[in-house]
Amino acid sequence: MTLSESALDADWIGACRAAVAGLDALLAAAPASAERVVETGTLGEGGDHTLVLDRDAERAVFAQLDLLHAAGHRFTAVSEERGEVDYGGGPLRVVIDPIDGSLNAKRLMGHYALSIAVADGPTMADVAFGFVHDFGNGEEWSATRGGGAWRDGVRLDPGLGERRGRDGKLELLGIEQADPQWVAASIDGLTAATRRLRCVGAIAVSLCQVAAARLDGMVSLRNCRAVDAAAGQLIVREAGGFVAFPRAGAGVEDDPLGNPLDVAAHAPVIAARTASTLAELARIPRV
């Protein structure tokens, strides 16, 4: 590969931190919920109504991508709001969610995060760099393929396990996309798997909690988008955990990381500290 085609040659973490600084300024300028719920009147590529905050946050991230491209790096950006944006082509894909957990952000609730992943191919398995900054508590999470996962400069212990009660159930399971109808459809499987549920409200942040063994596992109850999970899933795997995006009728062993890095919602994401728990969580029924 040439310099501009290598997934890790650019200063991605520097660009991510610069984007965080821009987003911090935006959030500080809109400290009230009423300021954060203003819509642009348009739909993003993901099908959601675009908030002014989301639009401006995306602009802050793309400003850093512009600088990297000007320095000679070529890639395709995949964003929740803009879809695919060509920065000179090549094999690299930069997958961006400027504010994962935007409902939390606009209601002034933690957690919500910037999520950026860089991949040298079209699927989750190809992600080489992941970055998540949680604005709720200020934590920075990152990982490089084969290089481990880090929280605030401290490497995450890949040997961390899970906790189970005397009844054999997981102590704490994260769920995302917690619409009551979807929870109801999955409740028997959730009851069998865990003693307690937590809904963080941001897929990227939930995945980071699994990476640090704060959660024993997590499941999304519906199909998720790559922009929400691409960075977090690498952080989990580099921290010694397991991730899969099981398609309907497929098991976790059937190309678990084959989910495409585009704007569509193809499959749910599940994560766990052990392979056996990953398989258990994959059996939870979903709508």
Secondary structure, 3 states (H helix, E strand, C coil): CCHHHCCCCCCHHHHHHHHHHHHHHHHHHCCCHHHHCCEEEEECCCCCEEEHHHHHHHHHHHHHHHHHHHCCCCEEEEECCCEEEEEEEEEEEEEEEEEECHHHHHCCCCCCEEEEEEECCCEHHHEEEEEEEECCCCCEEEEECCCEEEECCEECCCCCCCCECCCCCECCEEEECCCHHHHHHHHHHHHHHECCEECCCCHHHHHHHHHCCCCCEEEECCCEEHHHHHHHHHHHHHCCCEEECCCCCCCCCCCCCCCECCCCEEECCEEECCHHHHHHHHCCCCC
